[in-house]
Amino acid sequence: MPETTLTPPPHKIPTVFTRAELDWLPWIEPLAEAELTERQIAALMDPGRVKSPYFRLLARDPDALEARTRTDKDIFYNTDAGLPRAERELAAAATSRLNGCIYCASVHARFSATYSKRAEDVQKLLDEGVSADLGERWNAVVAASVALTSTPIAFGPAHVARLRAVGLDDLAISDVIQGASFFNWANRLMLSLGEPAETA
Amino acid sequence: MSMSETEADVIDTLVGIAPGSPLDAIRARRPEARKHAQASFQALFAPGDIAGVSAEERFAVGCFVAGLHGEADTAAFYRAGLASSGATEALCAAVTVAVAEAVTEGPYGSFPAGPLTAEDTPGLIYSVGAELREALGLRLVAALEHVHMLVFHPRDAAPEALQALLDAGWTTTDIVTLSQIAAFLSFQIRVVRGFRTLAAAA
C-alpha cells in the first residue's frame, strides 16, 4: 500500500502577506517526537525544534537538514561585517514575496522590521509587492533579489553596479546573493510540503 | 562520480574561484555557509546512506532541475553526474528531451483565493511527453513533473502533488529527499550565477 497524504485540521488559510505569526501544517507525516533517533535530534540543531512539524518532517533526511540549517545560520546570523541583518532579512522577504511563500515572508518581514525599525516600509513590500518604492538602497536590494529569484536568472552586472552605488561592498553584495538564493531553497520546501494557517 | 570529483567544492569549481582570489576571500568570511553548501551537495548527491532514492534518480532529478535553469556549466556538471551514476544512455537522453519540452519562465502560479488572486499568473503545468515515459519509468515521470512545479510555480503546490509521488512508489522520506534536491539546487545554481556575476564585475 502506498502511503497517503495528511488532511490538515480545519484552519484559516492566510490570503494576504502578513507580519503576523502563522502556523504551518504538514501535508505528509513528520517523524513522531518520541521516535526521533539521536542522529535526527542532532540534525535539528535546536532542541526546541522537536516541537516543529516542519523540522521533524525534514529530519527524515537528517544530513540534508543539518547542512541546510548550518548554511542558513551562517548566511543570516554571521556578524562579521557584510550586509546588516535587517537587509539580509529584506532579501529573504522580497524573495518570499515574489515566489509567493506567505509563511516565509511573514517570518522574515518580522525580522526585517525588527532589525531595521522600518515596519512601514516592510509592510509596503508585503502589500504592494516587489515593485514597491522603499528608497533607493532597499530598492536595489529588492531588485537584486528579484533578478536572482527569476528563472531564468536575470541577475547581471547592472544589479551589482546598483548595489555598489548605494554603498554595498562586495562582501555585502555576496550576502544579498546568498540571502536571496537561500530563500529560493527555503520557499520551495515550505510551499510544497505543507501550508500556512492563521494562529487561533 | 569519483570521490575526487565529489570532494572538490562544487560552487568554487563552477564559479571558477581560484585560491587567493578576491571571491575566495569573500567566501572565507562565510565559512560555514561555504562548508555546508558543499555538505548539502554531498548529502543529496553522494550520501553515506543512499536510502530510498538511487544515485541515478538523484542525478536524473538534479540534471533536469539544472537544465531548466538554463545555466550551461551547472547543467553540464549535473549531466556528467547523471552519466557517471550508472544511468543508461536512454535515460540521459530522455532527461535532456524533458528539459527541452519543460523549460519556461517563472515564478508563476496561483495564490489562495482572495486579494492576491489579482496577482495569479498562469503558466505551464508540465506533463512528461508520452515518448519519454518508458525511458524514465513511473517514479521519475512523477518526480520530474513535481520538481518542474517546484522550479517554476512552487506556490501551486498542493497535497495532490505529493499524493501523485506516493502513488508512483516514492515514500514520505523519499519525497523529503527529492524536495531537498530541487530546493537545494535552486540555491546552488543562483549562488553560482551571482558569484560569477560579482567576480566579472570586479
Chai-1 contact restraints between the chains, C-beta under 6 A:
chainA,res_idxA,chainB,res_idxB,connection_type,confidence,min_distance_angstrom,max_distance_angstrom,comment,restraint_id
A,P2,B,L166,contact,1.0,0.0,6.0,A-B,restraint_1
A,P2,B,D167,contact,1.0,0.0,6.0,A-B,restraint_2
A,E3,B,L166,contact,1.0,0.0,6.0,A-B,restraint_3
A,E3,B,T172,contact,1.0,0.0,6.0,A-B,restraint_4
A,T5,B,P159,contact,1.0,0.0,6.0,A-B,restraint_5
A,T5,B,L162,contact,1.0,0.0,6.0,A-B,restraint_6
A,T5,B,Q163,contact,1.0,0.0,6.0,A-B,restraint_7
A,I13,B,P112,contact,1.0,0.0,6.0,A-B,restraint_8
A,T15,B,P112,contact,1.0,0.0,6.0,A-B,restraint_9
A,T15,B,G114,contact,1.0,0.0,6.0,A-B,restraint_10
A,V16,B,P115,contact,1.0,0.0,6.0,A-B,restraint_11
A,W27,B,P159,contact,1.0,0.0,6.0,A-B,restraint_12
A,W27,B,L162,contact,1.0,0.0,6.0,A-B,restraint_13
A,I28,B,L162,contact,1.0,0.0,6.0,A-B,restraint_14
A,I28,B,T172,contact,1.0,0.0,6.0,A-B,restraint_15
A,E29,B,T172,contact,1.0,0.0,6.0,A-B,restraint_16
A,R60,B,T173,contact,1.0,0.0,6.0,A-B,restraint_17
A,R60,B,V176,contact,1.0,0.0,6.0,A-B,restraint_18
A,D61,B,V176,contact,1.0,0.0,6.0,A-B,restraint_19
A,D61,B,T177,contact,1.0,0.0,6.0,A-B,restraint_20
A,D61,B,Q180,contact,1.0,0.0,6.0,A-B,restraint_21
A,D63,B,A43,contact,1.0,0.0,6.0,A-B,restraint_22
A,A64,B,A43,contact,1.0,0.0,6.0,A-B,restraint_23
A,A64,B,L44,contact,1.0,0.0,6.0,A-B,restraint_24
A,A64,B,Q180,contact,1.0,0.0,6.0,A-B,restraint_25
A,A67,B,H36,contact,1.0,0.0,6.0,A-B,restraint_26
A,A67,B,A39,contact,1.0,0.0,6.0,A-B,restraint_27
A,A67,B,S40,contact,1.0,0.0,6.0,A-B,restraint_28
A,A67,B,A43,contact,1.0,0.0,6.0,A-B,restraint_29
A,R68,B,S40,contact,1.0,0.0,6.0,A-B,restraint_30
A,R70,B,E32,contact,1.0,0.0,6.0,A-B,restraint_31
A,R70,B,H36,contact,1.0,0.0,6.0,A-B,restraint_32
A,T71,B,A33,contact,1.0,0.0,6.0,A-B,restraint_33
A,T71,B,H36,contact,1.0,0.0,6.0,A-B,restraint_34
A,T71,B,A37,contact,1.0,0.0,6.0,A-B,restraint_35
A,D74,B,R30,contact,1.0,0.0,6.0,A-B,restraint_36
A,D74,B,E32,contact,1.0,0.0,6.0,A-B,restraint_37
A,D74,B,A33,contact,1.0,0.0,6.0,A-B,restraint_38
A,I75,B,A33,contact,1.0,0.0,6.0,A-B,restraint_39
A,N78,B,R30,contact,1.0,0.0,6.0,A-B,restraint_40
A,D80,B,R29,contact,1.0,0.0,6.0,A-B,restraint_41
A,N99,B,P107,contact,1.0,0.0,6.0,A-B,restraint_42
A,N99,B,P154,contact,1.0,0.0,6.0,A-B,restraint_43
A,G100,B,R155,contact,1.0,0.0,6.0,A-B,restraint_44
A,L148,B,R190,contact,1.0,0.0,6.0,A-B,restraint_45
A,L148,B,G194,contact,1.0,0.0,6.0,A-B,restraint_46
A,T151,B,G106,contact,1.0,0.0,6.0,A-B,restraint_47
A,P152,B,G70,contact,1.0,0.0,6.0,A-B,restraint_48
A,I153,B,R193,contact,1.0,0.0,6.0,A-B,restraint_49
A,F155,B,G194,contact,1.0,0.0,6.0,A-B,restraint_50
A,F155,B,T197,contact,1.0,0.0,6.0,A-B,restraint_51
A,P157,B,A201,contact,1.0,0.0,6.0,A-B,restraint_52
A,V160,B,L198,contact,1.0,0.0,6.0,A-B,restraint_53
A,V160,B,A201,contact,1.0,0.0,6.0,A-B,restraint_54
A,D170,B,I26,contact,1.0,0.0,6.0,A-B,restraint_55
A,L171,B,I26,contact,1.0,0.0,6.0,A-B,restraint_56
A,L171,B,R29,contact,1.0,0.0,6.0,A-B,restraint_57
A,I173,B,L198,contact,1.0,0.0,6.0,A-B,restraint_58
A,S174,B,I26,contact,1.0,0.0,6.0,A-B,restraint_59
A,I177,B,G194,contact,1.0,0.0,6.0,A-B,restraint_60
A,S181,B,F187,contact,1.0,0.0,6.0,A-B,restraint_61
A,S181,B,R190,contact,1.0,0.0,6.0,A-B,restraint_62
A,S181,B,V191,contact,1.0,0.0,6.0,A-B,restraint_63
A,F182,B,F187,contact,1.0,0.0,6.0,A-B,restraint_64
A,N184,B,S186,contact,1.0,0.0,6.0,A-B,restraint_65
A,N184,B,F187,contact,1.0,0.0,6.0,A-B,restraint_66
A,N184,B,R190,contact,1.0,0.0,6.0,A-B,restraint_67
A,W185,B,A183,contact,1.0,0.0,6.0,A-B,restraint_68
A,W185,B,F184,contact,1.0,0.0,6.0,A-B,restraint_69
A,W185,B,S186,contact,1.0,0.0,6.0,A-B,restraint_70
A,W185,B,F187,contact,1.0,0.0,6.0,A-B,restraint_71
A,R188,B,L150,contact,1.0,0.0,6.0,A-B,restraint_72
A,R188,B,P154,contact,1.0,0.0,6.0,A-B,restraint_73
A,R188,B,A183,contact,1.0,0.0,6.0,A-B,restraint_74
A,R188,B,S186,contact,1.0,0.0,6.0,A-B,restraint_75
A,L189,B,S179,contact,1.0,0.0,6.0,A-B,restraint_76
A,L189,B,A183,contact,1.0,0.0,6.0,A-B,restraint_77
A,L191,B,P154,contact,1.0,0.0,6.0,A-B,restraint_78
A,L191,B,R155,contact,1.0,0.0,6.0,A-B,restraint_79
A,L191,B,A157,contact,1.0,0.0,6.0,A-B,restraint_80
A,S192,B,L150,contact,1.0,0.0,6.0,A-B,restraint_81
A,S192,B,P154,contact,1.0,0.0,6.0,A-B,restraint_82
A,S192,B,A157,contact,1.0,0.0,6.0,A-B,restraint_83
A,S192,B,S179,contact,1.0,0.0,6.0,A-B,restraint_84
